[in-house]
């Protein structure tokens, strides 16, 4: 288990399968994905959406998700 793996898994609500360097891909929660465009490094705690939604650390992801959810409430 990598340093930030549990935090990302708990926040995203899914198990992640990182490679030996901690890199994994999943679907971006900010747009309708056909392919997994969200790359997460659970060793460093950094993420990036390759479709252009953003990038940063886990705290930026959490804050952005909160704002995203509030828009739809």
Secondary structure, DSSP 4 states (H G I P E B T S, - for coil): --TTHHHHHHHHTS-----TTSEEEE--TTS--SS--EEEETTTTEEEETTTTEEEEHHHHHHHHHHHHHHT-
